Amino acid sequence: MVGGFLFILALNIALVYPLFNSAYTRYIASIESAFIADARFIAQNFPHLSWNPVWYSGFPFHLFYMPLLPFLIAALHGIAPDLSLSEAYRVVTGSFYVLNPAALYMLVYHLTRRPSSAFLAAWIYSVIPSLGYLFPEVGSVGAHLGYAPWRLVVLLLYGEGPHIAALTFVPLAGLAFLYALRHGQRRGYLATAVLISLIALTSTTALYGFALLALVLFISEAFQGHLARKLRVTVACALWAFGLSAFWYNLPFIAAALEFGGGGGLLANILVLVVIGLLMGVVLVRSLIDKPQGQALFIGLGATLLYGLAALAWYVGRITPFASRYIPEWEMSFALLLGTLFHAGSEALRDKELPFQRELRRGLFPVSALAITALSFNFLSQAWAITVGQADVEQTSEFQIARWLADHQDGERVYAAGTHAFWLNVLTDVPQLRGGADFAAVHPWWDHVDFQIRKGEDGELSVLWAKALNIRYLVVNTFESRAYFQVQYRDFSYPQKFEGLLPEIYDYNGDIVYEVPLAQPQMVQLVSLEDFARLPTIQSVLDRPALEAYVQAVERAPRGSLRWNSLSPDVILIRTPLEEGEGILVKQSYHPGWQAYQDGRPIPIHPDPVGFMVLSPQPGPEVSIELRHGRTLDEWVGYAITGLTLSALLASGLRSAARPRRRS
């Protein structure tokens, strides 16, 4: 067993070795930049992580995504500072990638008790083309990457590092869940809960995927008897897992995750698949469960059908949102199925009296190995060419423009689109309107303004919104830009709309930086409370009169000797003489987590018409204000649930240790 396990690890390391020796990807349109930027923010600001002022005009950082991968990257960078954050991302995600098949090896070995079956399944998962290539739009992508396993395409081309990392925990969580169902012991509950929480804290996509696998595992065990006990075990494992991850899965996070991108629709469709799975389970279990190796075959076949159904629903009918993301799980379950089929076939040959029986059994493995090698030849011959990194990243437009912006801005925001928005905060601390975690944004207008700038034909309206949101530079991809030909990120419908309207101050191969004239570009400024009180409500992104009134109120506001300083991303100190009727505008998104204090006494904070904060302190010759962002009640409730869960687990462990052991 150990030899096969180590060989699978070595094989995968050898196949993707270039992943461990590069900092930047050749696939610049990848979303991996968001996770590296998250890790960069953590590494630079820990433990002050309550508020991130860099994306979406500021947002609560706990909404950014799942924490495990970015925190691991930041920790590795902290331990080995010579390793850049981008290189740390490669090491961490590459390590999880090579561990995926090893984890599958352990699950298949547990189901079959045969190292050969486990080895075959892990080998298949490591190298053969994906079932997803049967869909033309997936196959056309795979053709450019040697028909590599889709999980590698997902990691390289799309940058889904968290999903690939979480896949390592999926077979292990399945293994622990089976143990808990069969034995019901405390260590089974605990192992299952910990592994499910690790999946949940790494990728919601993988968490949904594991729910389908858990359904198949539960059905396979339910027909073995003791249904009520196994239902209690399942509920207990789910509750313990939620308790362990509740510190992150608080109410605002769950609401944001379900709202964004049809997440609630995906959950509803997952429930439909659950019903289908139950019906499928009744038919399959009745036909398989009483046969030798029947449960292992059912698990492989049931998971393969469920994941395949999810992918089919998307690629054929566009029914299930984001179901295309479950192709890596489909690959894994298909490899599991083939491993269990190999075991069943080998055992059938053992049990039957056939001519040349021994020769047939001995020949089954080499024939399978030959078929695997033939099917994976394209990938094996191109693996290093596919995984090699970006050698000349400094020559890319994303790098050049990010550096230019870092050298020329002074705290004002920029608007960047497509890949320039992706990579801006991997390379710099320049604040921008966009970011890499759209569901995390709390600013009420950012997405409407983003759409107007990218897709609207009215250049003057876009400039007016840029002034309102303190955007000094617009990065526009013109028709000559390389970024414009990345179809999925062809953001600007009318890139020429700023010509003659704004000064063009930098051009790098068709990617142009325009400067927006800001009368008061500072992030914190004085305003007239009377003027702001008279401002009309902005009814829509197209409400030009209300928007003009807001911009004029900001531009004609008093220019006193206000001084401000950010001690950390979530603490701002402000000092200024303040006359009667004056207030302070802070151009960060309004959020209930912000609290302001004047000489230790709380002062009110109100949202202004575009979603920034207005402070109303008492006037005086030298006003001192501390603006601090902290945890909300919802977050503290999540922390309390996780704390209580850990306390209960500790108490249970202590009671178990104190209980006298019975002799067997």
TORBADO-650682 format. One line per field, with one value per residue (C-alpha): residue number from 1; residue in one letter; x, y, z. Coordinates in Angstrom, 3 decimals, decimal comma. Last residue first. Example, Ala and Ser with C-alpha at 12.3 -4.5 7.8 and 13.67 -1.06 7.14 Angstrom:
residues 2
pos [2:1] .
code [S:A] .
u [13,670:12,300] .
v [-1,060:-4,500] .
w [7,140:7,800] .
//
This chain:
residues 664
pos [664:663:662:661:660:659:658:657:656:655:654:653:652:651:650:649:648:647:646:645:644:643:642:641:640:639:638:637:636:635:634:633:632:631:630:629:628:627:626:625:624:623:622:621:620:619:618:617:616:615:614:613:612:611:610:609:608:607:606:605:604:603:602:601:600:599:598:597:596:595:594:593:592:591:590:589:588:587:586:585:584:583:582:581:580:579:578:577:576:575:574:573:572:571:570:569:568:567:566:565:564:563:562:561:560:559:558:557:556:555:554:553:552:551:550:549:548:547:546:545:544:543:542:541:540:539:538:537:536:535:534:533:532:531:530:529:528:527:526:525:524:523:522:521:520:519:518:517:516:515:514:513:512:511:510:509:508:507:506:505:504:503:502:501:500:499:498:497:496:495:494:493:492:491:490:489:488:487:486:485:484:483:482:481:480:479:478:477:476:475:474:473:472:471:470:469:468:467:466:465:464:463:462:461:460:459:458:457:456:455:454:453:452:451:450:449:448:447:446:445:444:443:442:441:440:439:438:437:436:435:434:433:432:431:430:429:428:427:426:425:424:423:422:421:420:419:418:417:416:415:414:413:412:411:410:409:408:407:406:405:404:403:402:401:400:399:398:397:396:395:394:393:392:391:390:389:388:387:386:385:384:383:382:381:380:379:378:377:376:375:374:373:372:371:370:369:368:367:366:365:364:363:362:361:360:359:358:357:356:355:354:353:352:351:350:349:348:347:346:345:344:343:342:341:340:339:338:337:336:335:334:333:332:331:330:329:328:327:326:325:324:323:322:321:320:319:318:317:316:315:314:313:312:311:310:309:308:307:306:305:304:303:302:301:300:299:298:297:296:295:294:293:292:291:290:289:288:287:286:285:284:283:282:281:280:279:278:277:276:275:274:273:272:271:270:269:268:267:266:265:264:263:262:261:260:259:258:257:256:255:254:253:252:251:250:249:248:247:246:245:244:243:242:241:240:239:238:237:236:235:234:233:232:231:230:229:228:227:226:225:224:223:222:221:220:219:218:217:216:215:214:213:212:211:210:209:208:207:206:205:204:203:202:201:200:199:198:197:196:195:194:193:192:191:190:189:188:187:186:185:184:183:182:181:180:179:178:177:176:175:174:173:172:171:170:169:168:167:166:165:164:163:162:161:160:159:158:157:156:155:154:153:152:151:150:149:148:147:146:145:144:143:142:141:140:139:138:137:136:135:134:133:132:131:130:129:128:127:126:125:124:123:122:121:120:119:118:117:116:115:114:113:112:111:110:109:108:107:106:105:104:103:102:101:100:99:98:97:96:95:94:93:92:91:90:89:88:87:86:85:84:83:82:81:80:79:78:77:76:75:74:73:72:71:70:69:68:67:66:65:64:63:62:61:60:59:58:57:56:55:54:53:52:51:50:49:48:47:46:45:44:43:42:41:40:39:38:37:36:35:34:33:32:31:30:29:28:27:26:25:24:23:22:21:20:19:18:17:16:15:14:13:12:11:10:9:8:7:6:5:4:3:2:1] .
code [S:R:R:R:P:R:A:A:S:R:L:G:S:A:L:L:A:S:L:T:L:G:T:I:A:Y:G:V:W:E:D:L:T:R:G:H:R:L:E:I:S:V:E:P:G:P:Q:P:S:L:V:M:F:G:V:P:D:P:H:I:P:I:P:R:G:D:Q:Y:A:Q:W:G:P:H:Y:S:Q:K:V:L:I:G:E:G:E:E:L:P:T:R:I:L:I:V:D:P:S:L:S:N:W:R:L:S:G:R:P:A:R:E:V:A:Q:V:Y:A:E:L:A:P:R:D:L:V:S:Q:I:T:P:L:R:A:F:D:E:L:S:V:L:Q:V:M:Q:P:Q:A:L:P:V:E:Y:V:I:D:G:N:Y:D:Y:I:E:P:L:L:G:E:F:K:Q:P:Y:S:F:D:R:Y:Q:V:Q:F:Y:A:R:S:E:F:T:N:V:V:L:Y:R:I:N:L:A:K:A:W:L:V:S:L:E:G:D:E:G:K:R:I:Q:F:D:V:H:D:W:W:P:H:V:A:A:F:D:A:G:G:R:L:Q:P:V:D:T:L:V:N:L:W:F:A:H:T:G:A:A:Y:V:R:E:G:D:Q:H:D:A:L:W:R:A:I:Q:F:E:S:T:Q:E:V:D:A:Q:G:V:T:I:A:W:A:Q:S:L:F:N:F:S:L:A:T:I:A:L:A:S:V:P:F:L:G:R:R:L:E:R:Q:F:P:L:E:K:D:R:L:A:E:S:G:A:H:F:L:T:G:L:L:L:A:F:S:M:E:W:E:P:I:Y:R:S:A:F:P:T:I:R:G:V:Y:W:A:L:A:A:L:G:Y:L:L:T:A:G:L:G:I:F:L:A:Q:G:Q:P:K:D:I:L:S:R:V:L:V:V:G:M:L:L:G:I:V:V:L:V:L:I:N:A:L:L:G:G:G:G:G:F:E:L:A:A:A:I:F:P:L:N:Y:W:F:A:S:L:G:F:A:W:L:A:C:A:V:T:V:R:L:K:R:A:L:H:G:Q:F:A:E:S:I:F:L:V:L:A:L:L:A:F:G:Y:L:A:T:T:S:T:L:A:I:L:S:I:L:V:A:T:A:L:Y:G:R:R:Q:G:H:R:L:A:Y:L:F:A:L:G:A:L:P:V:F:T:L:A:A:I:H:P:G:E:G:Y:L:L:L:V:V:L:R:W:P:A:Y:G:L:H:A:G:V:S:G:V:E:P:F:L:Y:G:L:S:P:I:V:S:Y:I:W:A:A:L:F:A:S:S:P:R:R:T:L:H:Y:V:L:M:Y:L:A:A:P:N:L:V:Y:F:S:G:T:V:V:R:Y:A:E:S:L:S:L:D:P:A:I:G:H:L:A:A:I:L:F:P:L:L:P:M:Y:F:L:H:F:P:F:G:S:Y:W:V:P:N:W:S:L:H:P:F:N:Q:A:I:F:R:A:D:A:I:F:A:S:E:I:S:A:I:Y:R:T:Y:A:S:N:F:L:P:Y:V:L:A:I:N:L:A:L:I:F:L:F:G:G:V:M] .
u [-12,363:-11,466:-13,412:-11,684:-12,388:-13,934:-11,527:-10,345:-13,929:-14,931:-11,939:-12,772:-16,388:-15,283:-12,912:-15,597:-18,065:-15,511:-14,697:-18,380:-18,935:-16,077:-17,370:-20,829:-19,363:-17,247:-20,334:-22,307:-19,421:-19,615:-23,335:-22,838:-20,427:-16,650:-14,703:-13,920:-12,415:-12,603:-10,709:-11,453:-9,518:-11,040:-8,714:-10,398:-13,812:-17,001:-18,778:-18,515:-20,915:-19,218:-20,283:-19,534:-19,620:-22,551:-23,191:-25,951:-24,106:-24,219:-24,363:-21,917:-22,840:-20,278:-19,103:-17,211:-13,509:-12,314:-14,367:-15,106:-16,292:-17,533:-17,532:-18,913:-22,311:-20,870:-20,530:-18,049:-14,939:-14,635:-14,676:-16,594:-16,187:-18,743:-19,032:-22,070:-20,207:-16,497:-13,994:-10,243:-8,837:-7,409:-8,436:-7,128:-8,197:-8,255:-9,372:-6,659:-4,030:-2,787:-4,385:-3,611:-5,622:-4,979:-7,580:-6,243:-9,495:-10,745:-14,481:-16,779:-17,194:-16,043:-18,026:-21,293:-20,717:-20,250:-23,463:-25,520:-24,158:-25,245:-28,752:-29,067:-27,517:-29,798:-28,530:-27,035:-30,458:-32,543:-29,802:-31,460:-31,466:-28,801:-30,185:-28,597:-25,247:-25,300:-26,173:-23,490:-20,892:-17,959:-14,410:-12,221:-10,936:-9,772:-8,060:-8,866:-10,701:-11,138:-10,639:-9,802:-10,054:-6,842:-6,972:-4,712:-4,643:-4,088:-3,294:0,276:1,035:-0,443:-0,147:-1,502:-4,617:-6,413:-10,158:-13,079:-11,152:-11,194:-13,155:-15,857:-13,299:-13,485:-17,176:-18,090:-15,329:-14,947:-13,595:-12,711:-14,202:-13,034:-9,387:-8,809:-9,298:-6,535:-4,009:-4,980:-5,389:-9,202:-8,825:-8,529:-9,229:-7,548:-9,366:-7,422:-8,545:-11,526:-12,913:-16,326:-18,217:-15,534:-15,661:-19,448:-19,207:-16,618:-18,967:-21,813:-19,613:-18,570:-22,149:-21,969:-22,415:-20,769:-17,600:-18,144:-21,868:-21,323:-18,767:-21,023:-23,892:-21,527:-20,069:-23,344:-24,448:-20,955:-21,098:-18,859:-18,107:-20,136:-17,740:-14,632:-11,693:-11,809:-13,387:-13,413:-9,668:-7,162:-3,456:-1,640:0,498:1,485:-1,186:-3,466:-3,449:-3,587:-7,322:-8,223:-5,712:-7,079:-10,478:-11,051:-9,277:-10,839:-8,430:-8,883:-7,127:-4,494:-1,668:-1,519:1,489:4,073:1,571:-0,347:2,788:3,612:0,125:0,297:3,554:2,523:-0,885:0,590:2,965:6,705:7,370:5,756:8,589:8,979:5,316:5,105:5,530:2,520:1,427:4,916:5,724:2,694:2,993:3,990:2,064:-1,039:-1,120:-0,311:-3,120:-5,411:-2,530:-1,034:-4,408:-5,051:-1,604:-2,157:-5,534:-3,958:-1,147:-3,694:-6,032:-3,247:-2,653:-6,346:-6,674:-3,558:-4,904:-8,254:-6,782:-10,045:-12,693:-13,902:-15,338:-14,473:-11,071:-12,295:-15,149:-12,690:-10,608:-13,715:-14,988:-11,599:-11,348:-14,910:-13,997:-11,064:-13,156:-15,827:-13,273:-11,790:-15,292:-15,871:-12,682:-13,364:-16,919:-15,549:-13,232:-16,259:-18,203:-17,483:-19,796:-22,663:-22,140:-25,890:-28,014:-30,262:-27,973:-29,764:-27,054:-23,879:-25,454:-27,810:-25,206:-22,636:-25,034:-26,085:-22,452:-21,880:-24,874:-24,066:-20,424:-21,325:-23,837:-21,504:-18,549:-20,623:-22,665:-19,553:-18,097:-21,397:-21,698:-18,181:-19,809:-23,530:-26,195:-25,863:-25,970:-29,497:-31,412:-28,795:-29,099:-32,873:-33,322:-30,265:-31,555:-34,693:-32,622:-30,201:-33,029:-34,223:-30,673:-30,298:-33,345:-31,739:-28,595:-30,863:-32,101:-28,533:-27,500:-30,409:-29,301:-25,790:-27,140:-24,011:-23,981:-27,004:-26,086:-22,525:-23,639:-26,324:-23,950:-21,287:-23,705:-25,134:-21,816:-19,986:-16,540:-16,753:-19,453:-16,825:-16,434:-20,123:-21,138:-19,027:-20,473:-23,991:-23,316:-21,677:-24,582:-27,170:-25,407:-24,963:-28,630:-29,619:-27,296:-28,985:-32,436:-31,377:-29,925:-29,750:-27,321:-29,661:-28,827:-25,102:-25,102:-27,687:-25,443:-22,416:-24,366:-25,666:-22,174:-20,901:-23,584:-22,830:-19,124:-19,820:-21,667:-18,649:-16,270:-17,972:-18,053:-14,253:-11,561:-13,320:-16,167:-13,748:-11,856:-15,204:-16,062:-12,705:-13,133:-16,714:-15,853:-12,853:-14,902:-17,885:-15,634:-13,578:-16,787:-17,790:-20,810:-19,247:-20,648:-21,927:-18,883:-16,476:-18,319:-18,148:-14,401:-13,819:-16,011:-14,129:-10,872:-12,239:-13,286:-10,240:-7,953:-10,724:-10,550:-7,193:-8,541:-11,534:-9,355:-6,914:-9,565:-7,144:-9,197:-6,507:-4,066:-6,097:-9,215:-7,070:-5,306:-8,678:-9,722:-7,128:-4,990:-6,428:-3,120:-3,886:-5,209:-7,520:-8,863:-10,513:-12,284:-13,286:-15,067:-17,156:-17,775:-19,038:-17,400:-14,335:-16,127:-15,289:-11,796:-8,642:-6,512:-3,534:-3,875:-7,427:-6,536:-3,444:-5,467:-8,058:-5,383:-3,453:-6,577:-7,526:-3,991:-3,779:-6,879:-8,980:-11,843:-13,596:-10,689:-8,234:-10,570:-10,697:-6,930:-6,092:-8,516:-6,439:-3,273:-5,008:-5,667:-2,267:-0,498:-2,928:-2,748:1,003:0,678:-1,835:0,536:3,757:2,263:0,595:3,904:5,535:2,928:3,428:7,164:9,421:12,387:10,140:9,990:7,917:5,917:5,445:4,200:1,794:0,466:-0,132:-1,840:-3,994:-4,999:-5,925:-7,903:-9,939:-12,884:-13,932:-13,630:-16,524:-14,270:-12,571:-15,480:-15,419:-13,697:-14,316:-14,942:-11,391:-8,387:-9,902:-10,009:-11,572:-11,395:-7,969:-5,689:-3,871:-2,268:-1,834:0,856:0,575:-3,227:-3,433:-0,944:-2,898:-6,051:-4,113:-2,860:-6,438:-7,676:-4,799:-5,917:-8,794:-6,902:-6,835:-3,021:-2,707:1,088:1,061:3,314:5,803:7,375:9,267:6,645:4,240:7,141:6,977:3,493:4,013:6,904:4,969:1,991:4,062:5,894:2,628:1,164:4,380:4,233:0,721:1,657:4,653:2,700:0,000] .
v [-6,370:-4,878:-1,785:1,572:3,769:7,150:10,039:10,172:10,143:12,904:14,980:14,448:15,466:18,596:19,479:18,909:21,038:23,824:23,730:23,998:26,806:28,777:28,140:29,380:32,404:33,377:33,247:35,372:37,844:38,150:38,841:41,451:43,393:43,283:46,515:49,532:52,544:56,273:58,257:61,967:64,958:68,442:71,410:74,836:73,271:72,034:68,912:65,978:65,069:62,386:61,653:58,215:57,146:55,453:57,823:59,866:60,099:57,412:58,710:58,445:59,840:60,641:58,361:60,009:59,240:62,731:62,443:58,815:57,224:53,639:51,714:48,152:49,394:50,008:53,139:52,672:54,845:58,425:59,964:63,272:65,385:67,895:71,645:73,535:75,274:75,415:72,572:72,871:69,516:66,227:62,816:59,378:56,387:52,773:49,750:49,623:50,497:53,719:55,595:59,321:62,490:66,228:68,907:72,432:73,729:73,615:74,288:72,281:73,597:70,331:67,991:69,912:70,210:66,434:65,801:68,238:66,704:63,258:64,460:66,107:63,078:60,355:57,636:55,470:55,544:57,458:59,579:61,143:64,923:66,921:69,437:67,818:67,741:71,517:72,090:69,656:71,643:69,384:68,881:66,228:62,647:60,631:63,672:64,331:67,647:69,301:65,988:66,156:62,574:61,329:58,789:55,724:53,906:50,222:50,223:49,000:50,973:54,474:57,050:60,568:60,772:63,917:63,477:64,360:64,462:60,647:59,307:57,600:55,667:52,561:52,124:48,495:48,275:44,991:42,511:40,242:36,936:37,779:38,211:40,276:43,556:42,591:42,706:46,342:47,864:48,049:50,071:48,779:51,719:52,395:55,311:57,413:59,834:57,980:59,846:58,139:61,289:62,304:58,900:59,151:62,432:60,931:58,052:60,508:62,513:59,382:58,374:55,120:52,829:49,422:49,698:52,947:52,326:48,720:49,724:52,548:50,117:47,658:50,321:51,963:50,471:49,926:46,689:44,599:41,009:39,388:40,934:39,225:40,126:43,890:46,951:50,599:50,685:51,378:51,190:48,831:47,337:44,110:41,606:44,597:45,553:41,965:41,427:45,026:44,975:41,581:43,047:46,693:49,341:52,323:54,109:55,454:58,384:57,716:59,584:58,156:58,486:55,826:53,101:53,849:53,398:50,129:48,740:49,914:48,075:44,863:44,514:45,504:42,591:43,152:42,674:39,216:37,962:34,327:33,424:29,864:26,373:24,119:23,399:22,904:20,618:18,385:18,238:14,603:13,213:15,180:13,916:10,341:10,138:7,729:5,493:5,359:4,527:1,764:0,236:0,292:-1,418:-4,136:-4,477:-4,824:-7,364:-9,627:-11,361:-12,060:-13,376:-15,528:-17,095:-17,854:-19,349:-21,220:-20,076:-21,310:-18,205:-16,756:-15,253:-13,773:-12,134:-10,740:-9,102:-7,687:-6,270:-4,692:-3,175:-1,916:-0,344:1,497:2,520:3,963:5,880:7,306:8,353:9,937:11,981:13,168:14,150:16,056:17,915:18,494:20,122:23,678:23,279:23,247:27,023:27,677:24,554:24,746:25,897:23,193:21,038:22,297:23,144:20,230:17,863:19,035:18,399:15,043:14,019:14,894:12,758:9,880:9,645:9,824:6,982:4,807:5,095:4,697:1,869:-0,007:0,230:-0,981:-3,900:-5,284:-8,705:-8,408:-7,435:-3,729:-3,785:-4,042:-2,730:-0,059:1,141:1,524:3,079:5,256:6,735:7,902:9,419:10,969:12,574:14,148:15,301:16,653:18,832:20,006:20,928:22,918:24,966:25,520:26,654:29,059:30,486:30,890:32,624:34,664:36,377:36,110:32,831:33,958:37,389:35,932:33,286:35,918:38,334:35,509:34,122:31,356:32,471:31,866:29,305:26,892:24,594:24,842:24,064:20,916:19,868:20,385:18,415:15,538:15,417:15,407:12,523:10,525:10,981:9,753:6,808:5,889:6,059:3,959:1,063:-1,158:-1,812:-0,019:3,290:2,757:3,168:5,920:7,833:7,484:8,757:11,744:12,454:12,584:15,122:17,249:17,045:18,909:21,688:22,017:21,892:24,917:26,623:26,429:26,455:27,066:24,719:21,958:22,367:22,336:19,040:17,618:18,726:17,469:14,076:13,596:14,601:12,385:9,406:10,085:10,084:6,630:5,948:2,806:2,452:5,951:7,530:5,407:6,283:9,970:9,703:8,205:10,823:13,561:12,061:11,860:15,575:16,990:16,985:18,503:21,570:22,581:22,288:24,473:27,014:27,264:28,058:29,988:29,677:28,549:26,912:25,419:24,649:23,186:21,021:19,879:19,126:16,399:17,443:17,188:18,515:22,041:23,608:20,627:20,953:24,284:22,929:19,842:21,940:23,766:20,498:18,497:15,045:16,789:16,747:13,056:14,325:13,140:10,541:11,494:11,792:10,504:7,344:6,853:7,364:4,796:2,289:2,647:2,156:-0,953:-2,368:-1,579:-3,771:-3,298:-2,312:0,587:1,625:1,412:3,533:6,234:6,242:6,435:9,352:11,241:10,454:11,637:15,089:15,385:16,456:19,352:20,320:20,707:22,737:25,031:25,679:25,949:28,105:30,451:30,739:31,788:34,516:35,569:35,801:33,197:34,975:35,627:31,892:31,578:34,719:33,709:30,307:32,005:34,361:31,417:29,400:32,427:32,859:29,131:28,755:31,964:31,365:34,515:38,305:38,700:38,768:41,833:44,181:46,409:49,577:51,676:48,341:47,068:48,658:49,805:46,289:46,367:44,008:42,586:44,359:41,203:41,015:43,926:43,129:39,335:39,418:41,969:39,966:36,749:38,425:39,706:36,164:34,904:37,566:36,948:33,330:34,652:33,667:36,061:36,078:32,446:32,366:32,181:34,068:33,043:29,965:26,891:24,820:24,736:23,591:20,190:19,415:15,889:14,996:15,982:13,977:10,865:11,172:11,341:8,402:6,428:7,161:5,709:2,691:1,934:2,487:0,000] .
w [25,484:28,786:29,667:29,869:32,846:31,860:32,469:28,847:27,548:29,930:28,831:25,170:25,678:27,513:24,682:22,055:24,024:24,424:20,709:19,849:22,360:20,823:17,302:18,284:20,096:17,080:14,869:17,345:17,418:13,635:13,688:16,435:14,229:14,476:14,418:12,258:14,022:13,383:16,024:16,068:17,419:17,003:17,387:17,491:18,163:16,556:17,916:15,512:12,665:10,575:6,976:5,546:1,872:0,111:-2,817:-1,134:2,234:4,890:8,469:11,365:14,787:17,500:20,300:23,187:23,769:22,812:19,638:18,792:15,544:15,071:11,780:11,861:10,710:7,209:5,063:2,253:2,499:1,307:4,777:4,739:7,872:9,113:9,293:10,578:13,410:12,723:12,955:13,379:12,304:13,499:12,113:13,115:10,989:12,232:10,163:7,496:10,128:11,732:8,864:9,191:8,842:8,836:8,117:7,612:6,146:2,569:2,847:0,500:-3,058:-4,677:-2,436:-2,790:-6,555:-6,856:-4,909:-6,973:-10,167:-8,976:-8,173:-11,620:-13,458:-12,151:-14,549:-11,776:-10,172:-7,639:-6,089:-3,034:-3,149:-1,278:1,186:4,261:2,451:1,954:5,618:6,772:4,824:4,085:5,372:3,788:4,140:1,088:-0,467:-4,136:-3,631:-7,048:-8,845:-12,556:-13,922:-15,510:-18,353:-18,454:-21,785:-22,551:-26,269:-26,001:-22,849:-22,942:-20,179:-19,624:-21,803:-20,707:-20,321:-22,612:-25,871:-26,037:-23,044:-25,156:-27,254:-25,064:-25,940:-25,106:-22,517:-20,634:-23,119:-20,207:-21,450:-24,962:-24,113:-27,257:-25,411:-22,995:-25,846:-26,326:-29,800:-29,502:-26,319:-22,755:-20,434:-17,107:-15,470:-12,972:-10,230:-8,829:-5,814:-5,961:-6,951:-9,444:-11,121:-11,200:-13,113:-15,456:-16,286:-16,905:-19,272:-21,193:-22,024:-24,018:-21,021:-20,955:-18,906:-17,021:-16,525:-15,441:-12,811:-11,649:-11,095:-9,382:-7,054:-6,090:-2,755:-1,270:0,731:-1,534:-0,469:-3,278:-5,804:-4,454:-6,724:-6,749:-8,362:-7,322:-6,751:-4,002:-5,018:-2,649:-5,420:-7,258:-6,251:-5,870:-9,544:-10,809:-11,149:-12,001:-14,872:-15,932:-16,681:-15,821:-13,787:-12,039:-9,773:-6,290:-4,659:-2,005:-3,715:-7,224:-9,545:-8,649:-7,758:-10,971:-13,077:-11,307:-11,932:-15,566:-16,223:-14,475:-16,153:-19,526:-19,344:-19,657:-15,961:-16,191:-18,398:-17,259:-16,811:-15,475:-16,943:-16,286:-19,851:-21,291:-18,359:-18,971:-22,761:-23,476:-20,514:-21,507:-25,064:-23,975:-21,396:-23,232:-24,302:-20,806:-19,229:-21,776:-21,163:-17,407:-17,787:-19,928:-17,378:-14,527:-16,137:-17,381:-14,063:-13,618:-17,175:-16,820:-13,625:-15,222:-18,400:-18,963:-16,495:-13,089:-11,528:-8,110:-8,921:-12,184:-10,300:-7,756:-10,496:-12,135:-8,842:-8,090:-11,554:-11,202:-7,845:-9,420:-12,417:-10,119:-8,034:-11,238:-12,279:-8,857:-9,141:-12,661:-11,720:-8,738:-11,141:-13,452:-10,634:-11,742:-14,747:-12,240:-11,910:-12,101:-12,767:-15,824:-18,635:-20,697:-22,226:-20,581:-17,241:-16,575:-18,024:-15,483:-12,587:-14,044:-14,356:-10,700:-9,699:-12,057:-11,024:-7,328:-7,674:-9,760:-7,407:-4,241:-5,751:-6,829:-3,316:-1,841:-4,264:-3,720:-3,438:-4,201:-1,679:-2,369:-6,108:-7,537:-4,531:-4,041:-7,598:-7,687:-4,248:-4,743:-7,976:-6,199:-3,399:-5,864:-7,805:-4,564:-3,778:-7,300:-6,693:-3,432:-5,376:-7,676:-4,745:-3,548:-7,017:-7,113:-3,787:-5,168:-8,230:-8,806:-5,421:-3,146:-1,458:-0,651:0,591:2,873:4,260:4,944:6,599:8,793:10,032:8,193:9,307:13,059:12,211:10,821:13,842:14,735:11,174:11,228:14,591:13,228:10,037:11,926:14,386:11,599:9,851:13,073:13,964:10,502:10,978:14,257:12,656:9,662:11,671:8,553:5,684:3,306:4,986:4,416:0,634:0,945:3,365:1,099:-1,897:0,065:1,396:-2,194:-3,093:-0,022:-0,922:-4,133:-2,323:-0,035:-3,009:-4,521:-1,115:-1,055:1,652:4,968:4,027:3,010:6,286:8,127:6,445:7,546:11,165:11,375:9,893:12,192:15,239:14,474:13,780:16,904:18,934:17,729:15,552:14,092:10,594:9,984:11,653:9,599:6,398:7,330:7,977:4,519:2,864:4,697:3,420:-0,123:0,026:1,871:-1,155:-3,262:-0,989:-2,481:-6,023:-5,173:-3,351:-6,304:-8,898:-11,124:-14,315:-16,738:-14,358:-11,494:-13,548:-16,328:-13,738:-12,355:-15,916:-16,316:-19,287:-22,774:-24,121:-22,988:-26,193:-26,813:-23,280:-24,075:-27,156:-25,173:-22,558:-25,161:-27,028:-24,005:-24,111:-22,711:-19,370:-19,003:-18,272:-19,974:-18,122:-15,968:-12,209:-11,735:-13,662:-11,488:-8,303:-9,422:-10,488:-7,243:-5,137:-7,119:-6,858:-3,133:-2,482:0,657:-1,681:0,071:2,320:-0,578:-2,677:0,003:0,604:-3,100:-3,451:-0,878:-2,849:-6,028:-4,513:-2,761:-5,972:-6,394:-2,723:-3,028:-6,225:-4,507:-1,600:-3,616:-6,354:-3,846:-1,989:-5,269:-5,686:-2,069:-2,612:-1,025:0,524:3,522:4,397:7,584:6,835:3,193:4,347:6,761:4,052:1,712:4,457:5,353:1,702:1,393:4,621:4,663:2,360:0,512:1,042:3,489:6,571:5,089:5,653:2,530:1,244:-1,860:-3,658:-3,033:-1,267:2,030:3,550:7,019:10,019:9,250:11,710:12,905:10,359:7,938:5,379:5,337:5,380:2,548:0,497:1,100:-0,203:-3,227:-3,880:-3,701:-6,112:-8,530:-8,852:-10,986:-14,154:-17,116:-16,949:-17,985:-18,161:-14,391:-12,060:-9,377:-10,887:-9,722:-7,893:-10,836:-13,035:-11,250:-12,565:-13,899:-11,590:-8,471:-9,705:-10,303:-6,972:-5,029:-6,929:-6,365:-2,643:-2,376:-4,446:-2,214:0,991:0,000] .
//
